[in-house]
Amino acid sequence: MGKTLWALMYVTVMILIIVEVESSLHRVGGGRYTWNSDVNFSDWANHQRFYSGDWLYFGFNRTRHNILQVNKSSYEQCVDNDYIFNITRGGRDVFQLLEPKPYYFICGRGYCHKGMKFAINVLPQPPPSAPSNPLGSTATPLIPSNAITAAILTFTFKALLL
């Protein structure tokens, strides 16, 4: 009986977390490893809706490509120096869209001129009653990574194992 109660509590906590989460993960280019020159990133970005708090996932070969957040002028001219932020870490990298504003991303090393760039306009979070996943969106809901949520989930999971 005790394990059933803990399992019920675990499921309830998970449902509450998922319902409250407003951010989404967008796989750049639409796939798992699609930060490459074979993807039309402008077309992909035009079919997405981005909100503050959302995440971008970039999957790529880090020996060939990189990911740079740049300003509008550098985006338009494919200038890869004086970037705002170098997102490149290991080839499976994420970037959180913290503010509602335009963002510009390019691949340096000459690939920007081959179409490896995209611009997005990040919107403020919609009210909770509004759908945060527009029709046809491929965004995946995320679970927040704050310490309280992690502690509750860890405690609940360990309790299930007892």
N, C-alpha and C positions, 0 to 999 in steps of 0.2 A: 504494500500500500504506500509506503514512504517513497519508493522510486517513482511511482505513478504521480504522486503529488509534485515531486521535483521535475519530472518530465513536463507536466502541465505548466508549471511555473516557467520553465525554460522556453517552451513554445510561446507562452503569453509574452514574455520579455522580448523574444525575437520578433513577434508580430508588432509590438509597440515600437520597437526600434525601426523596423522597416517602414511602418506607416509614417513615422515622423521624419524620416530621411528625405531631404529635398534634393540632394546632389546626385549626379549621375556620372558614369564613366563613359566617355566617348572614345572608341577605338579609331584613331586618326586613319582615315582612308577606308574605314569600314571593316578591317580584318585584323588578324592577330599580328602579322608582320608586314604591314603595308606602307611603311614610310620608305618609299622607293619611287623611282622615276616612272613606274608603270601605272600610277594612279592619278586620276584627275582630282586633285585636292579641292579645287574651286567648286566643282560639281558636288563633291562629298559635303563640303562645308555648307553649301546652299541648301542641302536637304536636312540639316540639323538645326536644332534650337538649343542655344547655350545659355545657361543661367549662372549667376555668381555662385560659387561653391562647387560647380561641376569640375570634373577632372578630364584631362586629355591623356590617353595612353598612346605612346609611340613604340612600335616594335620595328627594329631595323638592325642592319649590320653596322656596328659602330666603327669598323675599320674603313668603311666607305662613306658613311653619312654622319651628319650631326643635326642637331635641332637648335636653332637660335631664335629667341624672341627678339624682334627688332621693331624700330619705329616705322611709320608709314612710308617715309621717303626711302629708307633702306629696303623695305619690302618691294616697293615699286621698281627700284633700280638693282635689286639683288646684290646689295652691298652687305658683305658678311663681317666687316670689322665694325667696331663701336656698337656692338649689339647690346641689348638691355640685359639679357640673361642667356647663358648657355645651359640648356636643359639636358644635354648629352651626359649620360653617366655610364650605362652599361649595355644599352641596346634594347632594353625593355623599360622605358622611362615614363614617368608621369609628371604632369604639371597641373596645378590647381588654378582655376580661373577665379581669383579672389574678388575682383571688382567688376561691376557692370561698366564696360567700356570696350572699345575696339582693341583686338589683339592681332599681332602680325607675326607669322612664323615662317622661317625659311630654312633650307638646307644649304650650308656653305659648300665649299670645295667644288664650286661650279655647277652643282645640281639644281640650284634655284633657277638658273636659266633654262633648265630642262623641265620646269614645271613643279619642282618640289617646293611649293610654298602655298600658304593659304592665309586668308584674313577672316576673322570672325568678329561679330558684334555680340558681346555678352550682355544679357539682360538681367535686371534685378530679379530676385526670386519671386515667383508669382505667389499670390495668397494661397494658403493651404488647401482651399476648396478647388482651386484651378488645377487642371491636369499638368503635371510637370514633365510628362512624356508625350510629346505631340504625335499625331498620327504618323505611323511609319518610322518613328525614331528607333535607332538601334542602340540607344543608350541603355546601360545596365545599372540598376539601383545599387548604391553602395551602402555599407554599414559604417556609421561614423566611427572614428578612431579615438574618441576621447577616453580618458583614464577611467571614468566612472562606468561607462558602458563596458569597457574591457574587464574591469573588476567584477561586474555583475555576471557577465558571460562566463568568465573563468570560474567564479564561485559556483554557478549553476551547473556547469559542465562537470566540475570535480564532484559536486554533490550527486550527480547522476551515476558516477562511477562507484560510489560507496555501496 
